[in-house]
């Protein structure tokens, strides 16, 4: 039976017209699946379904998502991340994903999750600085929003320079992040940047590729990181994640979301906070 599948031109270019035709005809696409975004059941015979192609260094995995959760797209990940996603997606049912040959045509006030990783953002942080990334829900105008709070462990120098100054916020402002003096409203969407989740886990923050083509990782987890069900539900609802960034020593490791919010408010009032809303790249 034909499937209600969305196969984008980008996905079609990777898998080829023949495989795309087989998918649309129902020959190689599952009827039921677990959405790679919200992790709830879907049925490609009854509802519009997106094909999401995760491409690693050597292999690629085609996953399926509710069209209301994600558009059909190609997402570039590392081979390690891809294998982690395969294991996670596969845990929800073998028919939720398929490998294809590479190159073939909680409530507010709950726990804040510290996902600090020794990972350098591309062309931004010198060797002595790593990024601390904390996920949590932030209440803005009476509604909960998923947020990532980024704080380096040391001052950040401008690439190619040496000195004791901290250019972390100026560098982000140059990329389009907005200085915030209070968290009274959701910051503007920063197009070209995105947050990559796969099988409900946090993989990376992506930025535009200076050379063109697919986005590249600005921050990347060494292994996929768990987020709470509430955080993931809010991300699916809004289809975006708020990213806030502050210089070293401004936020600190806060064990609860209410304490994280207090630290964000203080950083904003002190002129030490920037932010933006980043669309989801794939969840």
N, C-alpha and C positions, 0 to 999 in steps of 0.2 A: 504494500500500500504506500502511495506517495507520502512523504513527510512534510510537515509545515516548517521546513528548515530555511534559515537565512544563511546564505553562504556569500560573504563579502568578496569583492573583486580581489582584495589582498589575500584572503584565504584561498580563493580559487587559483590564483597565480602560483601559490606554493604547492597545492596538492594536485593540480592539473584538472583540465576540463572533464576527463573521463571519470576520475574519482568523484568530482563534484556531482556529475550526473548520476552516479551510483548512489550517492548520499540522498539526493533529491528524490530518487525513485524508490528509496527505502531498502535498497539492496545491502547497504553497508552501514546504515544508521540504526541505532536502537530505537524501539518504540518508547519504552520508559527509560528514564535515566535519573541520576541524582545531579541536580544543578551544581555546576562547579562554582557558582557564586553563593547562593543561599543554602546549599546542601539539602534542599527539600526535593521531593520527587517531581519529575516533569514527564510529559508525554508528548512526543513530537508528532503524534497522530491527531492530537486534540488542541494543541496550543503552539503558538509560534516559538521556535527554538533557534538559538544562535549557535553556530559552530565557532569555537574558539581554539585556535591552533597555537600551542606553546612550542617554541622552537629552541632547542638547546644547541650545544656545540656539534653533536653527532646525530642526535635523534630529534624527533618531533612527536608531539602527542596532540591528538584532536579530541577536545572535550566539548561538552554540550551544556548550555545554560538557557534558562528562560530568557526570551527576548526582552522581557521587562526588567531583567537584572543586568544584562550585558548585551552590547551589540556584537555582531560577528566581527572578529578581529584576529590579527596575528600578534603574539606577545613573545618578545625575545627574552629568554632566561638562560642562566648558566646550566650546564649539564647536571651539576649537583642539585640545583634547585628543581630541575625537571624531573629527576629521579625521585626526589622527595615528593613532588606533586603527584607523580604516578602512583606512589605508594598510598598517598592520602586519598586521591580520587578513587583508586582501585578498592580501597576499604569500603567505599560506598556502593560497590557493585562493578563487576568487570565490564558491563556494557556501558558504563558512564564515560569511558574514554577508550581510545584506540591509538596505538602507535602507528605512525606513518613514516615512510622513508624520508630522511632529510634531503632536500633538493628536488624531491619529486614534485613533476608538474602536479551589663548589670545595672542598677539604679544609680542616679547621681549620688556621690558620696561613697561609692563602693571602692574597690581596690584598683589602684593604678598599676599597670604592668610595666615594669622596667625592662626594656629589651636592649640594654646597652650592649654594643658590639664593638670590637676593635676593628672597625672598618672605616677607611678614609673615603670621604666623598671626592669624586673625580675633580682634580685641579683646584682643590679648595683647602684641604687641611694638611699641614706639614706633618712629618713623621711622628712628632711627639704628641699630636692631638688626635683623639678618637671621638666619635660621636656617641652621646647617650641619647637613646630614643625611647620615650615612654608613651604608651598608649593609654587612653582614658576617654571618658565621656565628659563633655563640657556643656554646661547649661547656658544657652544664649537665647534671650527673648522667649523664655519659657519652654524651649525645646532642647532636647539632648542631641548633641552632634558628636560624631566620632572624631577624635583628635590625636595627633602625634606631636609630642613636644620634644624638640631637638636642642641639645646643649652640648657643646664640645667640652673635652676635659682639660683643654689648655687654650690660650689665645691663638687665633688663626691669622696667619700672615697672608698678605696678598701673594699669589703665585709669582715666583721669580724674585721675591724681595726677602730681606732679612731684617730683623728688628724685633722690638718688644711690643709693638702696637698690635691691636686686635682689630682685624678687618672683617670679622665674621658677618656682622649685620650689614655693613656697606656692600659686601660682595653679594649678599642675598637681595638687597634692595636693587642693586644693578640688574639682577635676574628677574625682577618684577614683584618681589615680596613687598608688602605694604607695612610701613611703620605703624604701630598701634599704640595709642595712649590709653585705651580701655577696651574691654571685651563686651561692648554694648550691641554689636551687630556682627553678623558673619562676614569675614573679609572677602574681597572679590576673588573670583575664580582666576587662577593663573594657568592660562591655556599653554599647552606644550609640556607642562609638568603633570605627573600623575603618581598615584600610589598603586603598586602592584601587589595584589593578593591572588593566591591560587589555592583552591580547595580549602578556603577559609583561613589561610595562614598568610602572615605578612612576609613578603619577600624583599621589596625594595621600594625606594622613592626614585622615580625616573625623571630625567630632565631632557630637554631637546638636545639632539646630537649636533654639535657645531658643524659637522661635515655633511649634515643632512641625513635622511634615512630614518631608521627606527630610533626611538629614544634610547638613551644610555643611563646606567645607574649612577645616581648622585650619592645615594647611600644604599648599601646592599647587606642583607643579613647573611651571616656565614651559613646558617641553616634556617629553614622556614620557621617562623615564630608564631606561636599561638596567640590569638586574640579572644576576648570573651564573646559569648553569644550575643550579649547586649550591644557590644561594640560593632560586631559584624552586622547585626540587624539594623543598626543606625546607619552604617555605611551603605547597605543595600537600599534603605529608604531614601537617603539623600543623594546616592550615587556620587558621593564625593567625601573626602576626608579633609579636615582642617589641619593644617600644619603650622605650628608656632615654633619660632626659634629665638633663642636668647644667648648672650655671651656666657662664657664659663663663669660659674659661681652665682648665676642669677636665679636659677630654679632649684637645683639640687635634686636629690633622689627623694621623691615624696611617695609615701606608701599608700596614700588614699587620694581619691579624686578631688575631695573637697580641699585638701591641703595643696594639691597641684593647682587647683583653681586660684587659691589665695596667692600662691607664688607667681602665677601668671599675671594676676591683677597688679601685684607689686612691681613686677618687671615692666609692665605696660606703663604704669604711673611714673616709673623712673626713666622712661624713654629707652628701655632695653628689650623691646619685643617687636618682632616682625611676624607677619602671618599671611596666609593665603589659603584658599580652598582649592584642593587638588582633585581632579576627577579620578575615578577608578580606572585603572588600565586593564584589569582582569582579576576576577575574584573567584 
